[in-house]
Amino acid sequence: MRIVHVSSLVAPVGASLFALALAGCGEKAPQERLVPPGPPPTPTIEQLRAATVSGVFEQAVTLVEGRYEGEPAEPGAASRPQLVLWEPSVHFGDVDGAPGSEGVAMLSSSSGGSGEFVHVAVFGVRDGALANLGTAPVGDRTRLQSLWLERGRIVMDVVEAGPQDAACCPTQVARKTFAMEGGEFKQLSSEVRGVLALSMLAANEWTLIEIDGQPLPAGVDAPLIHFAGDKLRGFAGCNRFTAPVTESKPGEIDIGTAGAEKKGCPAPQLELEQKFLAQLDAVNRYSYVAGQLALGWQDGERSGVLLFRK
């Protein structure tokens, strides 16, 4: 019988592997390190436009392209519940204190009457799906001036109906704060800060984005305006201009005839400028729409709105 020594087997397979096999007989293999999951992704605007929203109507409703329209309360009735996402108001940041960012948006609801009830809602991605983490009322026909996130809280400046205001025409300016507290999303404070005043517009330059509900033609330079005391200065689409402006009472203004340069421009720019200046001369009121400045104009039976963003 041929005797084979162990050492002759070790060499072909490698001494190190043989030693490792022997060591493994008495020790446990090292465990894999568990990597904690990362924060959930931030919601997208597309997800918000298709969000399911609770806390507005008796039952949750789902938006389609940023809108919901329900069935009329009675068969054949013209009025029906509606909910609209204010896309310009959307902000992203940490609201619940957990890792990751949430989406914050304002919405307005109506049920066919004259009221337009405004809400603020928080959305987050949980277990891979968008969830409505909370919804709180803001007010009836409340106008949003601006919204921002501050240390996990949602802060907004709004124009709301004051003690002497008709519901249609709010002029009281207030600052409201909302936050998650004890697992519930709610309003923490509301502070009256004064009344609507033209001086509030002076801190920003405003860019025209719509004329009477229609976006500007493609390829043209957008008009710009800036309020400075009793003057309105800006760019009309082709030329610089200056116009006098007066405020008769909160929310009501008169813009005088603009004095503009006479520089020549391509036809599309000149056409936009002429239309813009004609409507600017007829402006008689101002307000806010989802944080955007709305200048309303009236010329006889004709009327419309010039809409600007910061």
SULMO-V266551 format. One record per residue. N is the residue number from 1. RES is the residue in three letters. PSI is psi in whole degrees, -180 to 180 (* if undefined). Layout:
BEGIN
N;RES;PSI / N;RES;PSI
END
This chain:
BEGIN
1;MET;137 / 2;ARG;130 / 3;ILE;125 / 4;VAL;124 / 5;HIS;150 / 6;VAL;-38 / 7;SER;-30 / 8;SER;-21 / 9;LEU;-29 / 10;VAL;-42 / 11;ALA;-48 / 12;PRO;-39 / 13;VAL;-14 / 14;GLY;128 / 15;ALA;-35 / 16;SER;-40 / 17;LEU;-37 / 18;PHE;-41 / 19;ALA;-39 / 20;LEU;-38 / 21;ALA;-41 / 22;LEU;-40 / 23;ALA;-35 / 24;GLY;-16 / 25;CYS;-27 / 26;GLY;0 / 27;GLU;152 / 28;LYS;144 / 29;ALA;145 / 30;PRO;140 / 31;GLN;150 / 32;GLU;140 / 33;ARG;131 / 34;LEU;122 / 35;VAL;120 / 36;PRO;146 / 37;PRO;150 / 38;GLY;175 / 39;PRO;154 / 40;PRO;153 / 41;PRO;155 / 42;THR;137 / 43;PRO;152 / 44;THR;162 / 45;ILE;-31 / 46;GLU;-39 / 47;GLN;-41 / 48;LEU;-34 / 49;ARG;-14 / 50;ALA;24 / 51;ALA;152 / 52;THR;125 / 53;VAL;128 / 54;SER;166 / 55;GLY;8 / 56;VAL;-58 / 57;PHE;179 / 58;GLU;-33 / 59;GLN;157 / 60;ALA;146 / 61;VAL;155 / 62;THR;130 / 63;LEU;149 / 64;VAL;113 / 65;GLU;41 / 66;GLY;7 / 67;ARG;151 / 68;TYR;137 / 69;GLU;116 / 70;GLY;-175 / 71;GLU;149 / 72;PRO;152 / 73;ALA;-33 / 74;GLU;145 / 75;PRO;131 / 76;GLY;-8 / 77;ALA;146 / 78;ALA;-32 / 79;SER;145 / 80;ARG;154 / 81;PRO;139 / 82;GLN;150 / 83;LEU;130 / 84;VAL;130 / 85;LEU;130 / 86;TRP;90 / 87;GLU;-38 / 88;PRO;-16 / 89;SER;-7 / 90;VAL;131 / 91;HIS;156 / 92;PHE;137 / 93;GLY;179 / 94;ASP;124 / 95;VAL;-35 / 96;ASP;0 / 97;GLY;-8 / 98;ALA;163 / 99;PRO;144 / 100;GLY;169 / 101;SER;149 / 102;GLU;167 / 103;GLY;134 / 104;VAL;131 / 105;ALA;154 / 106;MET;148 / 107;LEU;155 / 108;SER;140 / 109;SER;153 / 110;SER;156 / 111;SER;22 / 112;GLY;-16 / 113;GLY;-165 / 114;SER;-15 / 115;GLY;149 / 116;GLU;104 / 117;PHE;125 / 118;VAL;140 / 119;HIS;157 / 120;VAL;136 / 121;ALA;150 / 122;VAL;135 / 123;PHE;143 / 124;GLY;157 / 125;VAL;119 / 126;ARG;126 / 127;ASP;38 / 128;GLY;0 / 129;ALA;153 / 130;LEU;133 / 131;ALA;140 / 132;ASN;106 / 133;LEU;-16 / 134;GLY;151 / 135;THR;135 / 136;ALA;145 / 137;PRO;147 / 138;VAL;-43 / 139;GLY;172 / 140;ASP;122 / 141;ARG;34 / 142;THR;137 / 143;ARG;132 / 144;LEU;123 / 145;GLN;-53 / 146;SER;159 / 147;LEU;140 / 148;TRP;165 / 149;LEU;135 / 150;GLU;106 / 151;ARG;49 / 152;GLY;-2 / 153;ARG;151 / 154;ILE;121 / 155;VAL;136 / 156;MET;143 / 157;ASP;129 / 158;VAL;162 / 159;VAL;121 / 160;GLU;168 / 161;ALA;125 / 162;GLY;-178 / 163;PRO;-31 / 164;GLN;4 / 165;ASP;144 / 166;ALA;151 / 167;ALA;-29 / 168;CYS;-25 / 169;CYS;72 / 170;PRO;145 / 171;THR;-6 / 172;GLN;130 / 173;VAL;130 / 174;ALA;154 / 175;ARG;124 / 176;LYS;145 / 177;THR;134 / 178;PHE;150 / 179;ALA;164 / 180;MET;127 / 181;GLU;120 / 182;GLY;33 / 183;GLY;4 / 184;GLU;137 / 185;PHE;124 / 186;LYS;168 / 187;GLN;131 / 188;LEU;-34 / 189;SER;159 / 190;SER;118 / 191;GLU;121 / 192;VAL;129 / 193;ARG;1 / 194;GLY;-155 / 195;VAL;161 / 196;LEU;132 / 197;ALA;146 / 198;LEU;-29 / 199;SER;-23 / 200;MET;-20 / 201;LEU;-15 / 202;ALA;-19 / 203;ALA;-11 / 204;ASN;153 / 205;GLU;136 / 206;TRP;134 / 207;THR;128 / 208;LEU;130 / 209;ILE;-23 / 210;GLU;146 / 211;ILE;115 / 212;ASP;44 / 213;GLY;0 / 214;GLN;135 / 215;PRO;161 / 216;LEU;152 / 217;PRO;147 / 218;ALA;142 / 219;GLY;5 / 220;VAL;155 / 221;ASP;129 / 222;ALA;138 / 223;PRO;150 / 224;LEU;146 / 225;ILE;154 / 226;HIS;125 / 227;PHE;131 / 228;ALA;95 / 229;GLY;-124 / 230;ASP;20 / 231;LYS;148 / 232;LEU;120 / 233;ARG;157 / 234;GLY;-165 / 235;PHE;124 / 236;ALA;0 / 237;GLY;-25 / 238;CYS;-42 / 239;ASN;156 / 240;ARG;153 / 241;PHE;163 / 242;THR;140 / 243;ALA;145 / 244;PRO;149 / 245;VAL;137 / 246;THR;151 / 247;GLU;114 / 248;SER;-37 / 249;LYS;168 / 250;PRO;122 / 251;GLY;-9 / 252;GLU;125 / 253;ILE;164 / 254;ASP;124 / 255;ILE;121 / 256;GLY;-180 / 257;THR;132 / 258;ALA;140 / 259;GLY;120 / 260;ALA;159 / 261;GLU;171 / 262;LYS;30 / 263;LYS;140 / 264;GLY;146 / 265;CYS;167 / 266;PRO;154 / 267;ALA;-46 / 268;PRO;-38 / 269;GLN;-42 / 270;LEU;-40 / 271;GLU;-42 / 272;LEU;-44 / 273;GLU;-45 / 274;GLN;-42 / 275;LYS;-43 / 276;PHE;-48 / 277;LEU;-35 / 278;ALA;-43 / 279;GLN;-35 / 280;LEU;-37 / 281;ASP;-20 / 282;ALA;5 / 283;VAL;134 / 284;ASN;2 / 285;ARG;162 / 286;TYR;152 / 287;SER;-164 / 288;TYR;146 / 289;VAL;107 / 290;ALA;44 / 291;GLY;5 / 292;GLN;149 / 293;LEU;129 / 294;ALA;117 / 295;LEU;114 / 296;GLY;138 / 297;TRP;154 / 298;GLN;126 / 299;ASP;92 / 300;GLY;-124 / 301;GLU;-7 / 302;ARG;142 / 303;SER;164 / 304;GLY;-171 / 305;VAL;133 / 306;LEU;122 / 307;LEU;131 / 308;PHE;152 / 309;ARG;159 / 310;LYS;*
END
